[in-house]
């Protein structure tokens, strides 16, 4: 046994310098975590206020409790006792009455089809452990407006990127001032594009993004739709702004079918 | 992510060990770095909870193992257990051929059996700790260890590997 032990230690001896940049990893993860829970929300002053009062959530089970596989968090969180007061969300847009499970399934199907179209040849899974099919899950934070989040891992050969897709309500976003109200870093950018029919696209860049083989920054696109739906997609720059925009504008990604 | 300094201190002290473990599991340093990165991101996401754990190392190892097993389940996984010359000098007592032979032998084992051997004989975990890390029973660990060692012996006999890695039970 000692010989096996020695052989294993010898085999792993003298590793080459690591490609892991801890500072980058921490910065990227913090940015991603912030974006994951607050990207859609930081696009509006109201959401920023709510975001400052981040608290555990109590979400009413309004539909089926789908799951992404053994060990995966539930798609629709169940009610749990809490002593934490919910933030006052009076006046904030609320989700339609569609059951959570139904909405999550519908949005998942729409995103799945969109990814196949926009990223042909890529394989998409969810980015949770254990990984499984792409899926939307109800966001379990009061810091963000009610909505659904898909944490997607897209791969093609050795190349991989994380794509975050959030579908929520507008949460009082004013397109005229949205970029000024964002919590932008010095290297972040934000632009507003008003489309025909009342659709407003906010696009921007973030300098670093964890979870990408390319080690590049990311693009984010927020699609404010006339029906009240807000779709935000964040992905690596390697996926191109055009593709990320096409995913964000997927017609089926709506809260009001 | 409230205690980034604590996280940084922990990771700085464990990075090397995690990389070596990942390397023995997957067989190449680039993938090892990918696996460790994945594990470190997950560790950071839950650091406020993880840092309160009694045995953070066990949790980190479990996350790394899951990342690797998860990676292996993916259809596009990159298996690179090939005769690839390391870009660093070999350590004294084992030449490059010996080290490659070890990796080759491990590569031919089923994933969980390989993990059992790495955890027990590289990470020096007990049967109980290995069972906990892999989420299986101690009986499974014992049987996987026996089968893994047996398979290594069989392959050593077949390929006539160097004497230095002729392991005895």
Boltz contact constraints between the chains, C-beta under 6 A:
constraints:
  - contact:
      token1: [A, 3]
      token2: [B, 167]
      max_distance: 6.0
  - contact:
      token1: [A, 4]
      token2: [B, 121]
      max_distance: 6.0
  - contact:
      token1: [A, 4]
      token2: [B, 167]
      max_distance: 6.0
  - contact:
      token1: [A, 5]
      token2: [B, 121]
      max_distance: 6.0
  - contact:
      token1: [A, 7]
      token2: [B, 102]
      max_distance: 6.0
  - contact:
      token1: [A, 7]
      token2: [B, 165]
      max_distance: 6.0
  - contact:
      token1: [A, 8]
      token2: [B, 24]
      max_distance: 6.0
  - contact:
      token1: [A, 8]
      token2: [B, 121]
      max_distance: 6.0
  - contact:
      token1: [A, 8]
      token2: [B, 122]
      max_distance: 6.0
  - contact:
      token1: [A, 10]
      token2: [B, 91]
      max_distance: 6.0
  - contact:
      token1: [A, 10]
      token2: [B, 94]
      max_distance: 6.0
  - contact:
      token1: [A, 11]
      token2: [B, 99]
      max_distance: 6.0
  - contact:
      token1: [A, 11]
      token2: [B, 102]
      max_distance: 6.0
  - contact:
      token1: [A, 11]
      token2: [B, 103]
      max_distance: 6.0
  - contact:
      token1: [A, 12]
      token2: [B, 20]
      max_distance: 6.0
  - contact:
      token1: [A, 12]
      token2: [B, 23]
      max_distance: 6.0
  - contact:
      token1: [A, 12]
      token2: [B, 24]
      max_distance: 6.0
  - contact:
      token1: [A, 13]
      token2: [B, 91]
      max_distance: 6.0
  - contact:
      token1: [A, 14]
      token2: [B, 88]
      max_distance: 6.0
  - contact:
      token1: [A, 14]
      token2: [B, 91]
      max_distance: 6.0
  - contact:
      token1: [A, 15]
      token2: [B, 19]
      max_distance: 6.0
  - contact:
      token1: [A, 16]
      token2: [B, 29]
      max_distance: 6.0
  - contact:
      token1: [A, 16]
      token2: [B, 87]
      max_distance: 6.0
  - contact:
      token1: [A, 16]
      token2: [B, 88]
      max_distance: 6.0
  - contact:
      token1: [A, 18]
      token2: [B, 33]
      max_distance: 6.0
  - contact:
      token1: [A, 19]
      token2: [B, 33]
      max_distance: 6.0
  - contact:
      token1: [A, 20]
      token2: [B, 33]
      max_distance: 6.0
  - contact:
      token1: [A, 20]
      token2: [B, 37]
      max_distance: 6.0
  - contact:
      token1: [A, 25]
      token2: [B, 40]
      max_distance: 6.0
  - contact:
      token1: [A, 29]
      token2: [B, 41]
      max_distance: 6.0
  - contact:
      token1: [A, 29]
      token2: [B, 44]
      max_distance: 6.0
  - contact:
      token1: [A, 129]
      token2: [B, 66]
      max_distance: 6.0
  - contact:
      token1: [A, 131]
      token2: [B, 70]
      max_distance: 6.0
  - contact:
      token1: [A, 155]
      token2: [B, 76]
      max_distance: 6.0
  - contact:
      token1: [A, 158]
      token2: [B, 78]
      max_distance: 6.0
  - contact:
      token1: [A, 210]
      token2: [B, 41]
      max_distance: 6.0
